[in-house]
């Protein structure tokens, strides 16, 4: 089930406490009881019979989320590239800290400190890039599936 306002996927099993039911005063639910859900993202009420306008709103929200997913993917890929370049620079500076007169890496020279800083920055950027890339791919594929269901008219709340 998806929210018609923001496009957020709603898991019916996880939101038992957020159900709003139009049941009788004793709280009994039968076949005639219409159950509506509250979207956890935007707080709008979600119902089963959606109109064409609500479908258009859902499609527009899905397109916006797909664009956000593409932005996350692009940001993640750029962070991956820059992080990889900084890690390569860190390796170069680590090699430069190896002094030929001593035959091992000198940890008190400025090249070593620069390499350690570059390693930290490079790994942080690489991890953030991987997270953003995966987040963008997941978001993009999720909302593309939703748009396909809307287009094929197989979408049901």
N, C-alpha and C positions, 0 to 999 in steps of 0.2 A: 504494500500500500504506500502511496506517495501523497505528500501534501500538495494540494492544488495551488497553494499560494507561493511556496518557496521551492517546491520540488524535492524536499527532503524525504528520504525513504523512512517509512514508519514500520517498525517491527511490532506486530500485534502481540507477540508473546512477552515482550519486554515492557509494555506500557499498560499493563492491567490497571494500575492505579490511576492512569490518566484518561480512562474511558469516561465518557459522559453519556449516560443512558437515559432515555426518555421512558423509564419504566413506571409501573404503578407505585402507589405510596408504600406498599410492603417491600418494594425492592425486588420483586420477582421479574425475571426476564423470560419472555416467551417469544414465539415466532413473529408476533406483531410489533415487538419492541424494536425500535430503530436505534442502533448504537452509532455514536459519532465519536471521533477521536480528536484530541488536541495535538497539533504539531509541536514537537519539542523544540524546533528551531525558531518558529515565528509566532507560535501561540494561536494560530488560526484554527477554527473548527473545520474538521474534514468530514464529509458525509459521502454516502455511497453513490447517489445519483448526481453526477456532475453535468453541467451544461456546456454548450459549445464555447461560451466565453471563458469559463473556468479551464477548459482544455487549452484554449489559446494562451491563457495566463500561465498555465503549467508548462506549455511549450516554450514560452518566452523565458520563464525562469530556468528551464533546462538549457536553453541556448546560452544564457548568462553564466550558468555553472560550467558549461563546456568551455567557455572562453576563460573562466578562472582556472580551469584545469590546464588549458594550454599555456596560460601565463605561469602557473606553477612549474610545468614541464620545462618551459624555456628558461626560467630562472634557475631551476635545478641543473640543467645542462650547462648553463654559463658558469655556475659555481663549480661544477665538475671540471670544466676546462681550466678555469683560473686556479683551482686547487691543485690540479695536476701540474700546471706550470710552476707553481710555488714549491711543490714537492721536488720537482726536478732541480730547481734552484737550491733547495735545501741540500740535496745530494751533492751538487757541485761545491757548495760551501763546506760541506763535511769533508770532501776530498781535499779541498784547499787547506783545511786545518791540519792535514797530515804533513808534518814538516820533514824534509829529507835528512836534516841533520840529526833528528832524534829517532826516526824510523817508527813513529807511532803518532796517533792523533793527539794533538796538544789541546787540552780542555780549557786552557786559560787565554787562548788567542781570540781575537774578535771574530774570526771566520767561524769558529765553533759556536759562539753565541748566536751569530746570525743564522747559522744552519738550524739550531734548536728552535729559534723563534719561527723560522720558515716552516719547520716540520709541524709545529703546533698549529700555525695558521692554515697550512695546507691540509692537514687532517680535519680540522674543524670545517673548512670550506667543502671538502670532499664529502664528509658525513652529511652536512646540510644539503649539499647538492643531490646526494642519493635520496634523502628523505623527500625533498621537493619534487624530484623526478618521479618517484613512486607515487606520491600523493597526487600529482597531476595526472598520471596515467590512470590511476584508480578512479578519480573524479570524472575524468573525460569518458572513460568506458562506461561508467555507471549511468551517466546522463545521456550518452548516445543510445544505450539500450532502452532507456525510458522514451526517448524521442522515436525510436523505431516502433515501440509498442503503441505510441500515440498515433503515428502515421498509419500503421497497419490496423488501427482501431481494435487492437487486442488489449488495450489498457483498461483495467477495471480496478476500482478502489476497493 
